[in-house]
């Protein structure tokens, strides 16, 4: 009968015997014994796991697909009336109507401009403050305490004061988003800079790296994951604050379209705006994920089981 042994058994037998194993093909043929078949006990499991694995791109669409199915079921089975929640068909019709009139394109363009400008300024300010506080101990005592005090104040509560300072034009809307974005960028980047392993810095100094070399080769790679976490958080905050910013004296944007639909009692347009907000959030998150894969290709993390 053919013997079945694992790699561990072979390793133990070789460790115990100084000469070649009798299970090797040449020795087995000379001794007249049947050859030993080596079996990897995990081979079948590995093949099964690979067959059952679903691509991550597909899995990420399962959540929105389930929400859409629930929405379709609630409206299609008349569990929820049209006045409370418009059906997918009605929302699609509203999207086609607004697209043909140009209102949807104009509103989307205005909102994207406000979010883009606010994120750009907010990332610049938050990153600059994090670098100053992270690299200089004296500045950290001043900047970090001030930022921790200010971040406890709700950003929405600053809106009346921003209107007094700047007015009710575009600058006030962009400034509100800028303030909201700066805090998560600062908090995560500062924590990431201070969290860089001191032994890596010492190793870099041992290899002759100067201040600029340490920043480029040690600090920046070590702080990049924290910055990207802050960027994902900041983009979510930006879209949230956009809704509040577009409530004040505006005649364009998704927030304006949402308010107008509420006045007209058009639940189809209201739901359409919510769907567009969700799609924009998914696209923003996807762009940051692509940036993570590009900048952190050297870093292997735990992806779950």
PEFEN-V908644 format. One record per pair of residues at least 4 apart in sequence whose ideal C-beta (glycine too) atoms are under 6 Angstrom apart, sorted by the first residue. I is the first residue (numbers start at 1). GAP is how many residues later the second one is. If there is no record, write none. Layout:
# PEFEN-V908644
{{I | GAP} {I | GAP}}
This chain:
# PEFEN-V908644
{{2 | 32} {2 | 35} {3 | 33} {4 | 33} {4 | 35} {5 | 4} {6 | 35} {13 | 8} {20 | 4} {22 | 5} {22 | 9} {23 | 13} {25 | 10} {28 | 5} {28 | 7} {42 | 4} {54 | 4} {54 | 5} {61 | 4} {72 | 4} {72 | 16} {73 | 4} {74 | 5} {74 | 6} {75 | 5} {75 | 10} {75 | 12} {80 | 4} {80 | 5} {86 | 4} {86 | 5} {86 | 181} {86 | 182} {86 | 185} {90 | 178} {91 | 177} {91 | 180} {91 | 181} {94 | 174} {94 | 175} {94 | 178} {95 | 4} {95 | 177} {98 | 5} {98 | 6} {99 | 5} {102 | 4} {107 | 145} {107 | 146} {107 | 147} {107 | 150} {110 | 142} {110 | 143} {111 | 131} {111 | 142} {111 | 143} {112 | 4} {114 | 59} {114 | 60} {115 | 4} {115 | 123} {115 | 127} {117 | 57} {118 | 4} {118 | 56} {118 | 59} {118 | 60} {118 | 63} {118 | 120} {119 | 4} {119 | 62} {119 | 119} {121 | 57} {122 | 4} {122 | 56} {122 | 59} {122 | 60} {123 | 4} {123 | 62} {125 | 57} {126 | 56} {126 | 59} {126 | 60} {127 | 58} {129 | 14} {129 | 57} {130 | 4} {130 | 56} {130 | 59} {130 | 60} {131 | 4} {132 | 7} {133 | 6} {133 | 7} {133 | 10} {133 | 11} {133 | 57} {134 | 56} {134 | 59} {134 | 60} {139 | 4} {140 | 4} {147 | 4} {147 | 39} {151 | 32} {155 | 24} {155 | 25} {156 | 88} {158 | 4} {162 | 4} {162 | 10} {162 | 13} {162 | 14} {163 | 5} {163 | 9} {166 | 5} {166 | 6} {166 | 9} {167 | 5} {168 | 4} {168 | 80} {168 | 81} {171 | 4} {173 | 72} {176 | 65} {176 | 69} {177 | 61} {177 | 64} {180 | 57} {180 | 61} {181 | 53} {181 | 57} {182 | 4} {184 | 46} {184 | 49} {184 | 50} {185 | 4} {185 | 45} {185 | 49} {186 | 4} {188 | 38} {188 | 41} {188 | 42} {189 | 37} {189 | 38} {189 | 41} {191 | 4} {191 | 35} {192 | 31} {192 | 34} {193 | 30} {196 | 23} {196 | 26} {200 | 18} {201 | 17} {204 | 5} {204 | 10} {204 | 14} {209 | 4} {209 | 5} {213 | 4} {214 | 4} {215 | 4} {216 | 4} {219 | 4} {223 | 4} {224 | 71} {228 | 64} {230 | 4} {231 | 57} {232 | 56} {235 | 49} {239 | 42} {241 | 4} {243 | 12} {246 | 4} {246 | 7} {246 | 9} {246 | 10} {247 | 8} {250 | 6} {252 | 4} {254 | 19} {257 | 16} {258 | 15} {261 | 5} {261 | 8} {261 | 9} {291 | 4} {292 | 4}}
